[in-house]
Amino acid sequence: MTTSDYSFDRRLTSFFNSSRELLGDQFDHLLDGLRISSRGELSELPVTELLRVLNALNVTLDSVMTGSVDLETMRRQLKHREAFPERFGAKYPYSSRFTGFYMLDYVSRCFGDKTAQLLRQRLQLRQEHFADLSHKNNILLPLEIATYVHDYFGPDYVRDMGRNSIVHYRKGPQGRELAAMSDVSSMLERFFIDFAPTTVEKNYDWSLQRVEHDSVLLQGRPKGEVNEEFGGRLVRNRSLELLRSGFFTDLPTLISGHRGSCAQLKGLSRGDGVDLYRISFTKVSAAPSMIH
């Protein structure tokens, strides 16, 4: 047996021992329901049976290996299937569940339903958690989804995921109201002054530093309580900055006949202490009509 084999077995054994200790008879009932013997070391189960157990617990093998399974969430979900992971909801639930929905929708459409399901299970989430998008969660949920896409598929996909959110946003009442405006500068002012602080991005304080006929300069930093609770992870992580860059890129396209671009000038991940973006926009020239 190699050292890595030993480590694999040891971590599995430790996870199952902790699960049995926490869940007690409930764990044995789960195994009985799966028709898996509770005798012997569960780490020695064939891979197919091992995965059946992990799927029933709504956790992934890589989460077990990295020690990132939230055992308390696992316990609560065995009692109530729709129990929401506490780390995503206990403190400062300022984010709309819509954000996680559109991000997972992107993963599903871009990489397949199985990848989206694996990601949900990795985060101990279920589809039912997105049945009502009026529910809230904290900034860790979009952060962890964006980080997964960044680490496994690359930064361009995170930015594209942000752009994809505009497809959903334009269908809602705010998107339709903004789309009815005629001037992009005024539309962006309306968005960042009236909509972003109350519904779209309550985790950050945003301010328009400059508004011009073809661009706006936008500055943002986490709210005090958000920074105090999650600031360390936000500073170390580039993925949410890329996600916002994508969203800001296509925000001007809410008004028909326009395209946008976004340049990030400063960022928390760069040690600047603030995020600074320039959102530029131009009118798209109409294609010449054919004369018959």
N, C-alpha and C positions, 0 to 999 in steps of 0.2 A: 504494500500500500504506500503510495506517495504521500508527501507532506500535505499536498493540496487535497488529496482524497480524505485524509484524516481531518483536515480543517472542515471540509464539506460535511462529513458525517457528524463531527462534533457540534457544528452550528445547527444542523437539523435536529440533533438530539436535544440540544439546549432549548431550541424553540418549542419542540413538542413537550418537553418536560415543563416548561413555563406555562404552556397552554393548558396542559392537564391540571397543573396546580391551580391556575386561575379559574378554569371552567368546571372542574370537578366532574360530576356525573353528566353534565351537559356535553362534555367532550366525548365521553363514552357513548352517549346516545347518538351523537353525530356519526361516530364510527360505525355503530350498529346500523344506522340508517343507510350508510354507504356500503354495508356488508363487508366491512374491513375489520379484521381481528385486532383487538386492542392489546393482544399479547405480543411480547417481544418489542424490539426497537422499531419504531415507525420509520426511522431513517433508512432502514433496510428494505422498505417496500419497493416493489417494482415502480419504475418512473410513472407509468400510467396511473397507478393507484395513489402514488404520492401526490400527483397533480390533482387528482379528484379531491383529496383531502384539502389541499390548499385552496382550490376553487370554492369548495364549500365554506371555507373560512374567509373567503374574499380577500386573499393575500396572494402575492406572487413569490416565486422561488427566489428571485434576486433580492426582494425585500427581506426575506428571511436571512439570506446570506450576508446582507449588509447590516442586519440588526435594526432595520428601520420600521418594522411592523409595530403599529400602535395596538398593543394587546387589549387595552381598555375599549377601544373602538371595536375590535374584533368581538369582545365579549358582549357589548351592547348590540351589535348587529345580529348576533345569534339569537338574541331575545326579540329584537325588533329590527327587521330587515332594513328599514329605511332610516335607521339611526345615522346621523351625520357625523363624520369625524370631528372630534372636539377641537383639534388643532386648527381646523379651518373656520370654526365658528365661535369659539369661546371669547376671543378678544377682538374688538374693533371690526365687526362685520360690516365694513363700509362698501364692499364690492357687490355689484349685482350678480346674481347667479347666471344672468345672461352672458357675462364675460366667459365663464367656464364653458357654457353651452356652445358658444360660437367657436371657442378654441378646440373643443373636442369634436365639433362638427367638421372643422378643417382637417383634423387628424384623420377622421373617418373617411372623408372624401379624397384626401391626398394619399394616405397610406393604407387605407382599408379598414373595414369594421373590426377585424380581429385586433389590429394594432390599437384602435381606440378602446376596445374592451380591455385589452391588457393594461393600457395606461390607467383606465378607471380603477381596475383591480389593484394596480400598483399603489394607487393613492387611497385605496379602500373606499372607493366611491361606487355608486350604482346608478343606472339610468334613471331610477325613480327620483334621485336627488335633483334632476333637472326637469322634472315634470311641471313644476311651478317656478317660473323664472322671476317671480316677485320675491323669492327668498333671497337671503343675503349670506355672504361669507366674507372672510377677511382676505387680505392681499396675498396670503401664502398660497391659496388655491391657484390663481393665475400664474404666480411665480413658479410653482412646481411644475405646472403643465408646460410653460414656456421653457423652463430649464431642461425638461425631458426632450422636447423637440430640438432645442439648441444642441444638447449633448449627443443625441443619436442621429440627427439629420442635418444639422448645421444652421448657422445664423440666418442665411437667406430665407429659410423656411419660417423662421420666427417672424421676420419682417413681413413675409407674405401672409402669414396667419393674421397679423394685425390689419393688413389691407382687406382680407376676407371679411373682417367684422363689419365693414361698411356695407357689404351686401345685405347683412341682417339689419343694421342700424337704419338704413334708409326706408325699411318697411314699417318702422314704428312711428308713433305720432310725432316725436321730435324730429326724426329724419324727414318726414313728409313736410313738416313746417319749415325746416331749414331749406329743403329743396325748392320751396315756393318762392324763396327770396331771389332777387335778381343780381345782387352784388356779393361777390365772394368775401371781400373784406368784412362787410357788415354781417354776413352769415357767420364767419369765424368769431367775430366779436360776440355775437349772440350765443354761440355755442360755448365759448370759454367763460363768459361772464354769467350766463343764466343757467346753462344746462350742465356743464362739466362739474361745477362745485356741488350740485345737489343730487345728481343721479349717475353720471357717467364715471367720474373719477373723484370720489370723496376722500381717497387716501392722500391726495396731494393738494397743495395750494398752488394754483396756477395764476400767472399774471401776464398780461400782454405788455411787453416792453416797448414795442413799436408796431404800428399798423400803417402799411403803405398800400398803394394801389395794386401791387402784384405780390405782396408778401406780408407775413406777420412774424414778429420775433416773440417767442413764447418761453417763459421761465417757470420752472416748477420745482418744488421740494416737498418731501413728505411732511404731513401734519406732525405736530410735536409729539403726540401720543403714539402715532404710527412709527415715527422715527425711533422713539424710545423703546418700543416693543420689538420692532422688526428691522430697525436700521442697519444692524450688522449684516443681515442677509441681503438687504437691498443694495448696500454699498459694494458687496462682493460679487454681485450678480449683474450681468450685462443683458440678460434675456428680456426683462421688462422694458428696457430702453429701446431695444430692437422692435418689440411688439408695438410700442407707442409710435415709433418712427413709421412703421407700416400703416397704422391707423391714421396718423397725421398726413401721410402721403396722399391717401385717397379721400381724405375729408373734403377737400375742395370739389371733388367730383359729385358731391350731392347736388350741386347745381349743374344741370345739364349743359354740355358743351364746354366743360372745363377739365383740365387735368392738373395734378399737383405733384410736388416733390417736397422732400423733407431732408434737411441737413442737421445733424446733431452737432452743436458747437461745444457743449460742455456736458458732463455726465457724472453722476454719483460714482459710477464704477471707475471713473478716471481720477477720482480723488478731488473733484471740483467742488463738492458740497452742494451742487445744484444741477438740475438738468436744464439745458438751453437748446431750443430748436428754432430753426428758421423754416417756416412753411411757405413755399412759393407756389404760385398758380398762374396759369395762362389759359387763354381761350383757345379752344381747338378749332382750327380752320375747317369749315365745311368742305366735304369732298365735292369737286366740280360735277355738276349735273351733265348727263349725256344729252346732246342735242340730236334729235332724229329728224 
